[in-house]
Amino acid sequence: MNLKKNLEEVTNEELFIEYKATHDLEIKNELVLRYVHIVKNVAIKMHGVYNNMSQIDDIVNEGVIVLMSSIDKFDIDKNIKFESFISKRMRGLVIDIARKNDWVPRSVRKMSKDIDEAANELYTELGRLPTDEEMAEHLNVSLEKYYDCLGDTNLMNVLSFEMLLDETSGVVPRGQIVNSSLETMPEYYLDNAELKREVKRGLESLREKEKLVISLHYVQGLNMKEIASILGVSEPRISQLHSNALRKLRIYLKGKL
């Protein structure tokens, strides 16, 4: 079987079958070209996790190496989409980079731990996600101080949420979160039905502004500054809402999965 004359007319599946049989470098390069957009999309979507450690171009360059390795390792006989396979490996790359460059100050780490413990205690006690006011009272701080703490711990919440999804989604990473206002997160495919269902329920439990921030950031691809402009509030306030939403989702999912 010779596909090299008209590669652009060949399906991805046919290319994989031919590559596994021949290990032809030209076919591998064609596969890289067809899937490199996923590498770029994941790098852009997860920029908040590594923006103080690496540039997007550096992550994309490392991601291309991961993509090439993934093409070699991908098992075409398993019932897994390559899009899902490379998305998961890319997310793993970003998480590993964040872990290796553990620059989070000790005070912020302790603050995040205290908030997590308070949220878990209240969730157990109340049987639901606690409100911001209940969290502030439990921590014995003002609501304003609580919001400041959320902003400071935003990066840790992003990373922790990504790690939780990575742990609970099995071999296929997250992606489609369907809601009345949330369509899809294009790079990821949430094939785990239970996780998909619980994430949807967790999203429905958020306040309207929190849901809107999640939608604008993860679905529309807007950054915190752009969302702040749309909602007419400060950028730190958007970071607070984003952090709080991810923390609530993480606490909710831990209690359900």
C-alpha positions as YAML, in Angstrom:
chain: A
units: angstrom
residues:
- id: 1
  name: MET
  ca: [0.00, 0.00, 0.00]
- id: 2
  name: ASN
  ca: [1.60, 3.28, -1.12]
- id: 3
  name: LEU
  ca: [0.02, 6.47, 0.21]
- id: 4
  name: LYS
  ca: [2.88, 8.86, -0.37]
- id: 5
  name: LYS
  ca: [1.78, 10.28, -3.72]
- id: 6
  name: ASN
  ca: [-1.42, 11.88, -2.45]
- id: 7
  name: LEU
  ca: [-1.02, 12.23, 1.31]
- id: 8
  name: GLU
  ca: [-3.50, 15.11, 1.51]
- id: 9
  name: GLU
  ca: [-6.27, 12.77, 0.30]
- id: 10
  name: VAL
  ca: [-5.55, 10.07, 2.90]
- id: 11
  name: THR
  ca: [-7.43, 9.88, 6.20]
- id: 12
  name: ASN
  ca: [-5.61, 10.13, 9.53]
- id: 13
  name: GLU
  ca: [-6.50, 6.53, 10.32]
- id: 14
  name: GLU
  ca: [-5.03, 5.31, 7.04]
- id: 15
  name: LEU
  ca: [-1.86, 7.30, 7.70]
- id: 16
  name: PHE
  ca: [-1.46, 5.70, 11.12]
- id: 17
  name: ILE
  ca: [-1.95, 2.20, 9.70]
- id: 18
  name: GLU
  ca: [0.64, 2.85, 7.00]
- id: 19
  name: TYR
  ca: [3.10, 4.44, 9.43]
- id: 20
  name: LYS
  ca: [2.88, 1.52, 11.86]
- id: 21
  name: ALA
  ca: [3.63, -0.82, 8.96]
- id: 22
  name: THR
  ca: [6.46, 1.15, 7.36]
- id: 23
  name: HIS
  ca: [7.72, 3.76, 9.88]
- id: 24
  name: ASP
  ca: [8.09, 6.07, 6.90]
- id: 25
  name: LEU
  ca: [9.40, 9.49, 8.00]
- id: 26
  name: GLU
  ca: [7.39, 11.40, 5.40]
- id: 27
  name: ILE
  ca: [4.15, 9.88, 6.70]
- id: 28
  name: LYS
  ca: [5.17, 10.69, 10.28]
- id: 29
  name: ASN
  ca: [5.83, 14.31, 9.30]
- id: 30
  name: GLU
  ca: [2.38, 14.49, 7.71]
- id: 31
  name: LEU
  ca: [0.82, 13.23, 10.96]
- id: 32
  name: VAL
  ca: [2.78, 15.84, 12.92]
- id: 33
  name: LEU
  ca: [1.42, 18.58, 10.64]
- id: 34
  name: ARG
  ca: [-2.14, 17.31, 11.07]
- id: 35
  name: TYR
  ca: [-2.00, 17.21, 14.88]
- id: 36
  name: VAL
  ca: [0.33, 20.05, 15.84]
- id: 37
  name: HIS
  ca: [-2.69, 22.35, 16.27]
- id: 38
  name: ILE
  ca: [-3.69, 20.31, 19.34]
- id: 39
  name: VAL
  ca: [-0.25, 20.91, 20.84]
- id: 40
  name: LYS
  ca: [-0.64, 24.65, 20.27]
- id: 41
  name: ASN
  ca: [-4.19, 24.75, 21.60]
- id: 42
  name: VAL
  ca: [-3.31, 22.94, 24.83]
- id: 43
  name: ALA
  ca: [-0.29, 25.21, 25.32]
- id: 44
  name: ILE
  ca: [-2.50, 28.28, 24.95]
- id: 45
  name: LYS
  ca: [-5.34, 26.94, 27.12]
- id: 46
  name: MET
  ca: [-2.97, 25.98, 29.96]
- id: 47
  name: HIS
  ca: [-0.88, 29.15, 29.76]
- id: 48
  name: GLY
  ca: [-2.05, 30.18, 33.22]
- id: 49
  name: VAL
  ca: [-0.35, 27.13, 34.71]
- id: 50
  name: TYR
  ca: [3.16, 27.94, 33.44]
- id: 51
  name: ASN
  ca: [3.13, 31.63, 32.45]
- id: 52
  name: ASN
  ca: [5.69, 32.54, 35.13]
- id: 53
  name: MET
  ca: [7.97, 29.66, 34.17]
- id: 54
  name: SER
  ca: [7.99, 29.30, 30.37]
- id: 55
  name: GLN
  ca: [6.88, 30.98, 27.15]
- id: 56
  name: ILE
  ca: [4.15, 29.51, 24.96]
- id: 57
  name: ASP
  ca: [6.66, 28.91, 22.14]
- id: 58
  name: ASP
  ca: [8.90, 26.91, 24.49]
- id: 59
  name: ILE
  ca: [5.96, 24.71, 25.54]
- id: 60
  name: VAL
  ca: [4.92, 24.23, 21.90]
- id: 61
  name: ASN
  ca: [8.48, 23.21, 20.97]
- id: 62
  name: GLU
  ca: [8.56, 20.65, 23.77]
- id: 63
  name: GLY
  ca: [5.04, 19.62, 22.81]
- id: 64
  name: VAL
  ca: [6.10, 18.82, 19.24]
- id: 65
  name: ILE
  ca: [8.68, 16.42, 20.65]
- id: 66
  name: VAL
  ca: [5.92, 14.85, 22.75]
- id: 67
  name: LEU
  ca: [3.72, 14.67, 19.63]
- id: 68
  name: MET
  ca: [6.39, 12.86, 17.65]
- id: 69
  name: SER
  ca: [6.93, 10.40, 20.49]
- id: 70
  name: SER
  ca: [3.16, 9.92, 20.83]
- id: 71
  name: ILE
  ca: [2.85, 8.99, 17.16]
- id: 72
  name: ASP
  ca: [5.37, 6.21, 17.73]
- id: 73
  name: LYS
  ca: [3.72, 5.01, 20.96]
- id: 74
  name: PHE
  ca: [0.08, 5.26, 19.89]
- id: 75
  name: ASP
  ca: [-1.67, 1.88, 19.68]
- id: 76
  name: ILE
  ca: [-4.10, 2.01, 16.76]
- id: 77
  name: ASP
  ca: [-5.78, -1.19, 17.94]
- id: 78
  name: LYS
  ca: [-7.05, 0.41, 21.15]
- id: 79
  name: ASN
  ca: [-10.37, 2.22, 21.17]
- id: 80
  name: ILE
  ca: [-8.81, 5.62, 21.93]
- id: 81
  name: LYS
  ca: [-8.75, 8.68, 19.70]
- id: 82
  name: PHE
  ca: [-5.28, 10.02, 19.00]
- id: 83
  name: GLU
  ca: [-6.63, 13.51, 19.71]
- id: 84
  name: SER
  ca: [-7.40, 12.35, 23.24]
- id: 85
  name: PHE
  ca: [-4.08, 10.55, 23.60]
- id: 86
  name: ILE
  ca: [-1.94, 13.54, 22.63]
- id: 87
  name: SER
  ca: [-4.10, 15.98, 24.62]
- id: 88
  name: LYS
  ca: [-3.52, 13.97, 27.78]
- id: 89
  name: ARG
  ca: [0.22, 13.72, 27.17]
- id: 90
  name: MET
  ca: [0.42, 17.48, 26.53]
- id: 91
  name: ARG
  ca: [-1.42, 18.25, 29.75]
- id: 92
  name: GLY
  ca: [0.96, 15.90, 31.53]
- id: 93
  name: LEU
  ca: [3.90, 17.82, 30.06]
- id: 94
  name: VAL
  ca: [2.59, 21.15, 31.36]
- id: 95
  name: ILE
  ca: [1.80, 19.71, 34.81]
- id: 96
  name: ASP
  ca: [5.30, 18.21, 35.03]
- id: 97
  name: ILE
  ca: [6.86, 21.56, 34.14]
- id: 98
  name: ALA
  ca: [4.81, 23.29, 36.84]
- id: 99
  name: ARG
  ca: [5.80, 20.66, 39.41]
- id: 100
  name: LYS
  ca: [9.51, 20.89, 38.57]
- id: 101
  name: ASN
  ca: [9.43, 24.69, 38.78]
- id: 102
  name: ASP
  ca: [7.74, 24.82, 42.18]
- id: 103
  name: TRP
  ca: [8.08, 28.54, 42.77]
- id: 104
  name: VAL
  ca: [4.87, 29.08, 44.78]
- id: 105
  name: PRO
  ca: [5.73, 30.94, 48.03]
- id: 106
  name: ARG
  ca: [5.27, 28.97, 51.25]
- id: 107
  name: SER
  ca: [2.77, 31.53, 52.54]
- id: 108
  name: VAL
  ca: [0.56, 31.10, 49.46]
- id: 109
  name: ARG
  ca: [0.79, 27.32, 49.73]
- id: 110
  name: LYS
  ca: [-0.29, 27.46, 53.39]
- id: 111
  name: MET
  ca: [-3.10, 29.85, 52.53]
- id: 112
  name: SER
  ca: [-4.35, 27.50, 49.82]
- id: 113
  name: LYS
  ca: [-4.19, 24.55, 52.22]
- id: 114
  name: ASP
  ca: [-6.17, 26.46, 54.88]
- id: 115
  name: ILE
  ca: [-8.87, 27.40, 52.37]
- id: 116
  name: ASP
  ca: [-9.05, 23.82, 51.08]
- id: 117
  name: GLU
  ca: [-9.43, 22.43, 54.59]
- id: 118
  name: ALA
  ca: [-12.14, 24.96, 55.42]
- id: 119
  name: ALA
  ca: [-14.02, 24.16, 52.21]
- id: 120
  name: ASN
  ca: [-13.82, 20.42, 52.89]
- id: 121
  name: GLU
  ca: [-15.01, 20.81, 56.48]
- id: 122
  name: LEU
  ca: [-17.95, 22.99, 55.48]
- id: 123
  name: TYR
  ca: [-18.86, 20.73, 52.57]
- id: 124
  name: THR
  ca: [-18.99, 17.76, 54.95]
- id: 125
  name: GLU
  ca: [-20.93, 19.71, 57.55]
- id: 126
  name: LEU
  ca: [-23.43, 21.38, 55.21]
- id: 127
  name: GLY
  ca: [-23.77, 18.70, 52.53]
- id: 128
  name: ARG
  ca: [-23.28, 21.36, 49.85]
- id: 129
  name: LEU
  ca: [-20.67, 23.81, 48.62]
- id: 130
  name: PRO
  ca: [-20.23, 26.64, 51.12]
- id: 131
  name: THR
  ca: [-20.92, 30.25, 50.18]
- id: 132
  name: ASP
  ca: [-18.15, 32.85, 50.16]
- id: 133
  name: GLU
  ca: [-19.61, 34.38, 53.30]
- id: 134
  name: GLU
  ca: [-19.56, 31.02, 55.10]
- id: 135
  name: MET
  ca: [-15.97, 30.44, 54.01]
- id: 136
  name: ALA
  ca: [-14.84, 33.85, 55.25]
- id: 137
  name: GLU
  ca: [-16.59, 33.35, 58.60]
- id: 138
  name: HIS
  ca: [-15.10, 29.87, 59.02]
- id: 139
  name: LEU
  ca: [-11.61, 31.25, 58.31]
- id: 140
  name: ASN
  ca: [-12.28, 34.19, 60.64]
- id: 141
  name: VAL
  ca: [-11.43, 36.79, 58.01]
- id: 142
  name: SER
  ca: [-13.39, 39.50, 56.24]
- id: 143
  name: LEU
  ca: [-15.03, 38.73, 52.90]
- id: 144
  name: GLU
  ca: [-12.65, 41.19, 51.24]
- id: 145
  name: LYS
  ca: [-9.63, 39.42, 52.74]
- id: 146
  name: TYR
  ca: [-11.02, 36.06, 51.62]
- id: 147
  name: TYR
  ca: [-11.32, 37.33, 48.04]
- id: 148
  name: ASP
  ca: [-7.74, 38.60, 48.19]
- id: 149
  name: CYS
  ca: [-6.60, 35.14, 49.27]
- id: 150
  name: LEU
  ca: [-8.48, 33.54, 46.37]
- id: 151
  name: GLY
  ca: [-6.69, 35.80, 43.91]
- id: 152
  name: ASP
  ca: [-3.31, 34.93, 45.42]
- id: 153
  name: THR
  ca: [-3.96, 31.19, 45.17]
- id: 154
  name: ASN
  ca: [-5.45, 31.22, 41.65]
- id: 155
  name: LEU
  ca: [-2.49, 29.48, 39.98]
- id: 156
  name: MET
  ca: [-2.47, 26.69, 42.55]
- id: 157
  name: ASN
  ca: [-6.19, 26.13, 41.96]
- id: 158
  name: VAL
  ca: [-5.69, 25.94, 38.19]
- id: 159
  name: LEU
  ca: [-2.91, 23.39, 38.58]
- id: 160
  name: SER
  ca: [-4.77, 21.37, 41.23]
- id: 161
  name: PHE
  ca: [-7.90, 21.26, 39.07]
- id: 162
  name: GLU
  ca: [-5.94, 20.12, 36.01]
- id: 163
  name: MET
  ca: [-4.26, 17.42, 38.11]
- id: 164
  name: LEU
  ca: [-7.58, 16.23, 39.51]
- id: 165
  name: LEU
  ca: [-9.09, 15.92, 36.04]
- id: 166
  name: ASP
  ca: [-5.97, 14.13, 34.88]
- id: 167
  name: GLU
  ca: [-6.27, 11.63, 37.74]
- id: 168
  name: THR
  ca: [-10.03, 11.01, 37.42]
- id: 169
  name: SER
  ca: [-10.46, 10.97, 33.65]
- id: 170
  name: GLY
  ca: [-8.50, 7.76, 33.00]
- id: 171
  name: VAL
  ca: [-6.80, 7.49, 29.62]
- id: 172
  name: VAL
  ca: [-8.99, 10.12, 27.98]
- id: 173
  name: PRO
  ca: [-8.70, 13.74, 29.14]
- id: 174
  name: ARG
  ca: [-11.43, 16.25, 29.71]
- id: 175
  name: GLY
  ca: [-13.09, 18.16, 26.96]
- id: 176
  name: GLN
  ca: [-16.79, 18.40, 26.38]
- id: 177
  name: ILE
  ca: [-18.65, 20.00, 29.23]
- id: 178
  name: VAL
  ca: [-22.20, 20.49, 28.07]
- id: 179
  name: ASN
  ca: [-24.39, 23.08, 29.73]
- id: 180
  name: SER
  ca: [-27.00, 25.55, 28.57]
- id: 181
  name: SER
  ca: [-24.28, 28.18, 28.33]
- id: 182
  name: LEU
  ca: [-21.20, 25.96, 28.04]
- id: 183
  name: GLU
  ca: [-20.69, 24.20, 24.73]
- id: 184
  name: THR
  ca: [-17.28, 22.55, 24.46]
- id: 185
  name: MET
  ca: [-13.66, 22.90, 25.42]
- id: 186
  name: PRO
  ca: [-12.28, 22.00, 21.97]
- id: 187
  name: GLU
  ca: [-8.96, 20.32, 22.78]
- id: 188
  name: TYR
  ca: [-10.20, 17.75, 25.25]
- id: 189
  name: TYR
  ca: [-12.73, 14.93, 24.93]
- id: 190
  name: LEU
  ca: [-14.38, 13.89, 28.13]
- id: 191
  name: ASP
  ca: [-15.30, 10.30, 27.33]
- id: 192
  name: ASN
  ca: [-15.65, 9.35, 30.99]
- id: 193
  name: ALA
  ca: [-19.45, 9.57, 31.32]
- id: 194
  name: GLU
  ca: [-19.46, 9.76, 35.11]
- id: 195
  name: LEU
  ca: [-16.89, 12.56, 35.19]
- id: 196
  name: LYS
  ca: [-18.73, 14.45, 32.46]
- id: 197
  name: ARG
  ca: [-22.00, 14.20, 34.39]
- id: 198
  name: GLU
  ca: [-20.47, 15.31, 37.69]
- id: 199
  name: VAL
  ca: [-18.56, 18.23, 36.14]
- id: 200
  name: LYS
  ca: [-21.81, 19.43, 34.62]
- id: 201
  name: ARG
  ca: [-23.54, 19.22, 38.00]
- id: 202
  name: GLY
  ca: [-20.62, 20.97, 39.64]
- id: 203
  name: LEU
  ca: [-20.84, 23.80, 37.11]
- id: 204
  name: GLU
  ca: [-24.55, 24.16, 37.78]
- id: 205
  name: SER
  ca: [-23.81, 24.66, 41.48]
- id: 206
  name: LEU
  ca: [-21.63, 27.71, 40.81]
- id: 207
  name: ARG
  ca: [-22.84, 31.28, 41.07]
- id: 208
  name: GLU
  ca: [-23.80, 32.95, 37.80]
- id: 209
  name: LYS
  ca: [-20.70, 35.14, 37.61]
- id: 210
  name: GLU
  ca: [-18.46, 32.16, 38.33]
- id: 211
  name: LYS
  ca: [-20.13, 30.15, 35.56]
- id: 212
  name: LEU
  ca: [-19.75, 33.08, 33.21]
- id: 213
  name: VAL
  ca: [-16.04, 33.45, 33.95]
- id: 214
  name: ILE
  ca: [-15.50, 29.71, 33.35]
- id: 215
  name: SER
  ca: [-17.45, 29.92, 30.09]
- id: 216
  name: LEU
  ca: [-15.65, 33.00, 28.80]
- id: 217
  name: HIS
  ca: [-12.23, 31.66, 29.73]
- id: 218
  name: TYR
  ca: [-12.43, 27.98, 28.79]
- id: 219
  name: VAL
  ca: [-15.04, 28.08, 26.02]
- id: 220
  name: GLN
  ca: [-14.50, 31.49, 24.42]
- id: 221
  name: GLY
  ca: [-10.77, 31.50, 25.12]
- id: 222
  name: LEU
  ca: [-10.67, 34.97, 26.67]
- id: 223
  name: ASN
  ca: [-7.99, 35.95, 29.15]
- id: 224
  name: MET
  ca: [-8.65, 37.52, 32.56]
- id: 225
  name: LYS
  ca: [-8.11, 41.07, 31.30]
- id: 226
  name: GLU
  ca: [-10.62, 40.63, 28.47]
- id: 227
  name: ILE
  ca: [-13.19, 39.08, 30.82]
- id: 228
  name: ALA
  ca: [-12.73, 41.93, 33.28]
- id: 229
  name: SER
  ca: [-13.46, 44.42, 30.51]
- id: 230
  name: ILE
  ca: [-16.64, 42.58, 29.49]
- id: 231
  name: LEU
  ca: [-17.97, 42.28, 33.05]
- id: 232
  name: GLY
  ca: [-16.88, 45.76, 34.05]
- id: 233
  name: VAL
  ca: [-14.85, 44.68, 37.08]
- id: 234
  name: SER
  ca: [-11.16, 44.61, 37.92]
- id: 235
  name: GLU
  ca: [-8.82, 41.91, 36.66]
- id: 236
  name: PRO
  ca: [-7.98, 40.80, 40.24]
- id: 237
  name: ARG
  ca: [-11.71, 40.30, 40.84]
- id: 238
  name: ILE
  ca: [-11.92, 38.03, 37.78]
- id: 239
  name: SER
  ca: [-8.96, 36.03, 39.12]
- id: 240
  name: GLN
  ca: [-10.83, 35.69, 42.41]
- id: 241
  name: LEU
  ca: [-13.97, 34.43, 40.67]
- id: 242
  name: HIS
  ca: [-11.94, 32.04, 38.54]
- id: 243
  name: SER
  ca: [-10.04, 30.72, 41.54]
- id: 244
  name: ASN
  ca: [-13.20, 30.28, 43.58]
- id: 245
  name: ALA
  ca: [-14.98, 28.48, 40.74]
- id: 246
  name: LEU
  ca: [-12.13, 25.99, 40.25]
- id: 247
  name: ARG
  ca: [-11.83, 25.40, 43.97]
- id: 248
  name: LYS
  ca: [-15.55, 24.70, 44.25]
- id: 249
  name: LEU
  ca: [-15.46, 22.33, 41.28]
- id: 250
  name: ARG
  ca: [-12.47, 20.52, 42.74]
- id: 251
  name: ILE
  ca: [-14.10, 20.13, 46.16]
- id: 252
  name: TYR
  ca: [-17.34, 19.00, 44.53]
- id: 253
  name: LEU
  ca: [-15.64, 16.43, 42.28]
- id: 254
  name: LYS
  ca: [-13.53, 15.03, 45.11]
- id: 255
  name: GLY
  ca: [-16.73, 14.39, 47.03]
- id: 256
  name: LYS
  ca: [-18.43, 12.67, 44.09]
- id: 257
  name: LEU
  ca: [-15.77, 10.62, 42.29]
...
